Amino acid sequence: MMSRLPRQYDVFEVSQKYPVQYYNSMNTVLKQELIRYNRLLAVVRRTLHGVHMAAQGLAIMSAELEECNNAFVKGIVPGAWKSKSYPSMKSLGSYVADFLSRLKFLQDWIDEGPPLVFWISGFYFTQSFLTGVLQNYSRHNKIPIDQVHFEFTITSMEAECDEPPEFGVYCKGLFLEGARWNREIMQLDESYAKILFDTIPIIWFKPALISNFNPPPSYFCPIYKTSERKGVLATTGHSSNFVMYITLRSDIPQKHWINRGVASLTQLDD
């Protein structure tokens, strides 16, 4: 795996390319994400190298390295990684593949600029990204940010698009558990038999005034980072697992979907 790991992100170089701008908070979001992933990347690289050296008898097998080695044998994520990681329920192999995909998502952003469709699953701290989107809108329109929220439009585009939205962002990467999105009638619907998850098409996260909010009949669907659906509150007041609610159009009363435990996940367990 060592050979597959990219170098640490050069945050200073990225800051020169994407400087802090009052009307573009995404540059700051990118920098913060790189710093967080750099911390995790450093731990992953250090422990992999340490276990490799210890296995060859060239270094002492510390308690941390022994725990990592045991985790590798069992195919689970080591505790040393979890301490610096985003929430994940994945096994070791799936975790590594997901981690490398996240690093590629950020590298593509650095090389090519902000994507047309943001992979919401790829963010370490999703709430920071969402706040940045609202901040951009409120500053451009000179509206206090506490008077703005998101409204949601599920598009007919599955994963790619040709141009960005007029305002707000397109996001992909959400999985629906306990129900499915009916692409014909564009509403929430019952799951197909033996199909546990449904990939939600691209969603337009559309900033709007809270005072004008008048949604059609909808289910207020919670988004969680993992299927565990629980987390701890950080000092910022944000949960480590719960992200936000999105509105999914439905003619069926909310109670029906609540009883079914319908929720959206940013990542699956495998």
C-alpha positions as semicolon CSV with decimal commas, in nm:
position;residue;x (nm);y (nm);z (nm)
1;M;0,000;0,000;0,000
2;M;0,291;0,236;0,068
3;S;0,355;0,272;-0,304
4;R;-0,007;0,377;-0,363
5;L;0,001;0,661;-0,112
6;P;0,047;1,009;-0,262
7;R;0,281;1,265;-0,112
8;Q;0,162;1,503;0,157
9;Y;-0,034;1,792;0,010
10;D;0,166;2,113;-0,014
11;V;-0,083;2,338;0,164
12;F;0,128;2,652;0,110
13;E;0,147;2,592;-0,266
14;V;-0,227;2,528;-0,282
15;S;-0,287;2,848;-0,082
16;Q;-0,096;3,041;-0,347
17;K;-0,306;2,889;-0,625
18;Y;-0,633;2,921;-0,434
19;P;-0,593;3,225;-0,202
20;V;-0,845;3,330;0,060
21;Q;-1,125;3,524;-0,111
22;Y;-1,421;3,696;0,051
23;Y;-1,668;3,581;-0,216
24;N;-1,528;3,230;-0,256
25;S;-1,518;3,027;0,064
26;M;-1,445;2,708;-0,130
27;N;-1,074;2,797;-0,137
28;T;-1,070;2,798;0,243
29;V;-1,270;2,475;0,255
30;L;-1,017;2,306;0,026
31;K;-0,724;2,418;0,241
32;Q;-0,891;2,294;0,560
33;E;-0,965;1,957;0,401
34;L;-0,603;1,919;0,289
35;I;-0,478;1,988;0,641
36;R;-0,711;1,724;0,787
37;Y;-0,621;1,462;0,529
38;N;-0,251;1,539;0,568
39;R;-0,276;1,443;0,936
40;L;-0,438;1,110;0,849
41;L;-0,198;1,050;0,561
42;A;0,100;1,105;0,790
43;V;-0,026;0,849;1,044
44;V;-0,103;0,591;0,774
45;R;0,241;0,631;0,616
46;R;0,425;0,626;0,950
47;T;0,254;0,312;1,080
48;L;0,286;0,122;0,753
49;H;0,657;0,202;0,740
50;G;0,698;0,113;1,107
51;V;0,529;-0,225;1,074
52;H;0,735;-0,302;0,764
53;M;1,061;-0,216;0,941
54;A;0,966;-0,408;1,257
55;A;0,871;-0,716;1,054
56;Q;1,222;-0,715;0,908
57;G;1,380;-0,680;1,250
58;L;1,510;-0,332;1,175
59;A;1,295;-0,151;1,433
60;I;1,131;-0,221;1,768
61;M;0,769;-0,338;1,752
62;S;0,604;-0,079;1,977
63;A;0,257;-0,130;2,128
64;E;0,109;0,095;1,858
65;L;0,280;-0,095;1,577
66;E;0,177;-0,429;1,727
67;E;-0,185;-0,312;1,739
68;C;-0,159;-0,200;1,376
69;N;-0,006;-0,530;1,270
70;N;-0,282;-0,728;1,446
71;A;-0,543;-0,509;1,277
72;F;-0,387;-0,572;0,936
73;V;-0,400;-0,949;0,998
74;K;-0,768;-0,926;1,098
75;G;-0,853;-0,698;0,806
76;I;-0,978;-0,411;1,022
77;V;-0,878;-0,044;1,044
78;P;-0,611;0,017;1,313
79;G;-0,696;0,235;1,610
80;A;-0,408;0,469;1,526
81;W;-0,576;0,545;1,194
82;K;-0,923;0,581;1,346
83;S;-0,794;0,844;1,589
84;K;-0,716;1,075;1,295
85;S;-0,983;0,951;1,056
86;Y;-1,328;1,048;0,939
87;P;-1,606;0,809;1,060
88;S;-1,608;0,479;0,872
89;M;-1,752;0,130;0,921
90;K;-1,555;-0,021;0,634
91;S;-1,320;-0,317;0,651
92;L;-0,951;-0,249;0,593
93;G;-0,950;-0,316;0,218
94;S;-1,260;-0,106;0,153
95;Y;-1,132;0,170;0,381
96;V;-0,803;0,195;0,192
97;A;-0,982;0,208;-0,146
98;D;-1,218;0,478;-0,015
99;F;-0,929;0,674;0,138
100;L;-0,736;0,675;-0,190
101;S;-1,051;0,785;-0,377
102;R;-1,089;1,078;-0,138
103;L;-0,727;1,181;-0,191
104;K;-0,777;1,166;-0,568
105;F;-1,092;1,380;-0,539
106;L;-0,892;1,652;-0,364
107;Q;-0,597;1,622;-0,603
108;D;-0,830;1,661;-0,903
109;W;-0,975;1,971;-0,737
110;I;-0,624;2,113;-0,694
111;D;-0,521;2,033;-1,052
112;E;-0,842;2,117;-1,240
113;G;-1,030;2,359;-1,014
114;P;-1,361;2,307;-0,829
115;P;-1,559;2,015;-0,977
116;L;-1,892;2,064;-1,152
117;V;-2,036;1,802;-0,917
118;F;-1,897;1,777;-0,565
119;W;-1,855;1,427;-0,423
120;I;-2,010;1,494;-0,084
121;S;-1,882;1,161;0,050
122;G;-1,523;1,274;-0,007
123;F;-1,518;1,550;0,254
124;Y;-1,358;1,492;0,592
125;F;-1,570;1,765;0,755
126;T;-1,883;1,789;0,543
127;Q;-2,041;2,064;0,751
128;S;-1,753;2,299;0,667
129;F;-1,820;2,253;0,296
130;L;-2,194;2,313;0,336
131;T;-2,134;2,626;0,544
132;G;-1,896;2,751;0,274
133;V;-2,167;2,715;0,009
134;L;-2,416;2,912;0,220
135;Q;-2,151;3,171;0,296
136;N;-2,079;3,228;-0,073
137;Y;-2,449;3,285;-0,141
138;S;-2,506;3,514;0,157
139;R;-2,202;3,729;0,078
140;H;-2,285;3,763;-0,292
141;N;-2,642;3,862;-0,209
142;K;-2,558;4,061;0,107
143;I;-2,789;3,848;0,322
144;P;-2,707;3,741;0,681
145;I;-2,608;3,375;0,673
146;D;-2,846;3,289;0,957
147;Q;-3,136;3,383;0,726
148;V;-3,028;3,133;0,458
149;H;-3,066;2,757;0,434
150;F;-3,064;2,485;0,169
151;E;-3,349;2,376;-0,051
152;F;-3,299;2,056;-0,250
153;T;-3,380;1,950;-0,604
154;I;-3,313;1,590;-0,708
155;T;-3,205;1,610;-1,072
156;S;-3,233;1,352;-1,350
157;M;-2,852;1,340;-1,381
158;E;-2,696;1,032;-1,225
159;A;-2,328;1,121;-1,177
160;E;-2,203;1,380;-1,426
161;C;-2,318;1,714;-1,568
162;D;-2,198;1,958;-1,832
163;E;-2,214;2,284;-1,636
164;P;-2,251;2,400;-1,275
165;P;-2,581;2,534;-1,135
166;E;-2,660;2,906;-1,146
167;F;-2,594;2,922;-0,771
168;G;-2,536;2,667;-0,499
169;V;-2,371;2,334;-0,584
170;Y;-2,442;1,996;-0,739
171;C;-2,358;1,704;-0,510
172;K;-2,340;1,329;-0,559
173;G;-2,248;1,033;-0,343
174;L;-2,556;0,978;-0,124
175;F;-2,713;0,635;-0,070
176;L;-3,075;0,591;0,034
177;E;-3,144;0,321;0,293
178;G;-3,496;0,191;0,357
179;A;-3,647;0,337;0,039
180;R;-3,558;0,429;-0,319
181;W;-3,582;0,734;-0,540
182;N;-3,838;0,670;-0,817
183;R;-3,680;0,825;-1,126
184;E;-4,005;0,813;-1,324
185;I;-4,229;1,011;-1,089
186;M;-3,934;1,185;-0,913
187;Q;-4,053;1,091;-0,566
188;L;-3,959;0,872;-0,274
189;D;-4,086;0,517;-0,320
190;E;-4,070;0,172;-0,162
191;S;-3,749;-0,026;-0,202
192;Y;-3,727;-0,309;-0,449
193;A;-3,714;-0,656;-0,294
194;K;-3,366;-0,753;-0,169
195;I;-3,221;-0,413;-0,268
196;L;-3,090;-0,252;0,050
197;F;-2,958;0,075;-0,090
198;D;-3,037;0,309;-0,379
199;T;-2,792;0,566;-0,514
200;I;-2,955;0,909;-0,520
201;P;-2,902;1,107;-0,844
202;I;-2,719;1,439;-0,840
203;I;-2,879;1,679;-0,592
204;W;-2,887;2,054;-0,637
205;F;-2,807;2,209;-0,299
206;K;-2,978;2,541;-0,353
207;P;-2,932;2,825;-0,099
208;A;-3,252;3,018;-0,033
209;L;-3,414;3,246;0,223
210;I;-3,561;3,059;0,519
211;S;-3,855;3,301;0,526
212;N;-3,961;3,190;0,175
213;F;-3,953;2,817;0,256
214;N;-4,272;2,647;0,138
215;P;-4,185;2,293;0,030
216;P;-4,421;2,048;-0,141
217;P;-4,518;1,734;0,055
218;S;-4,180;1,587;0,147
219;Y;-3,991;1,359;0,380
220;F;-3,722;1,532;0,583
221;C;-3,453;1,270;0,537
222;P;-3,150;1,267;0,769
223;I;-2,802;1,228;0,621
224;Y;-2,548;1,025;0,816
225;K;-2,184;0,961;0,733
226;T;-2,209;0,590;0,821
227;S;-2,476;0,326;0,877
228;E;-2,406;0,341;1,252
229;R;-2,628;0,651;1,255
230;K;-2,481;0,784;1,577
231;G;-2,187;0,998;1,674
232;V;-2,052;1,238;1,933
233;L;-2,088;1,614;1,951
234;A;-1,772;1,810;1,877
235;T;-1,683;2,140;2,043
236;T;-1,825;2,312;1,733
237;G;-2,168;2,169;1,815
238;H;-2,162;1,939;1,512
239;S;-2,219;1,565;1,531
240;S;-1,940;1,337;1,413
241;N;-2,196;1,135;1,214
242;F;-2,516;1,332;1,146
243;V;-2,477;1,584;0,863
244;M;-2,814;1,748;0,792
245;Y;-3,169;1,688;0,668
246;I;-3,265;1,694;0,301
247;T;-3,619;1,712;0,166
248;L;-3,725;1,426;-0,061
249;R;-4,058;1,473;-0,234
250;S;-4,324;1,224;-0,121
251;D;-4,703;1,203;-0,125
252;I;-4,688;0,953;0,160
253;P;-4,692;1,098;0,515
254;Q;-4,355;1,137;0,686
255;K;-4,454;0,893;0,960
256;H;-4,447;0,608;0,707
257;W;-4,083;0,670;0,616
258;I;-3,985;0,736;0,978
259;N;-4,124;0,394;1,074
260;R;-3,922;0,243;0,791
261;G;-3,607;0,411;0,924
262;V;-3,535;0,581;0,592
263;A;-3,207;0,774;0,588
264;S;-2,930;0,879;0,351
265;L;-2,569;0,768;0,396
266;T;-2,255;0,923;0,252
267;Q;-2,082;0,583;0,249
268;L;-2,168;0,215;0,268
269;D;-1,999;-0,039;0,492
270;D;-1,820;-0,220;0,209
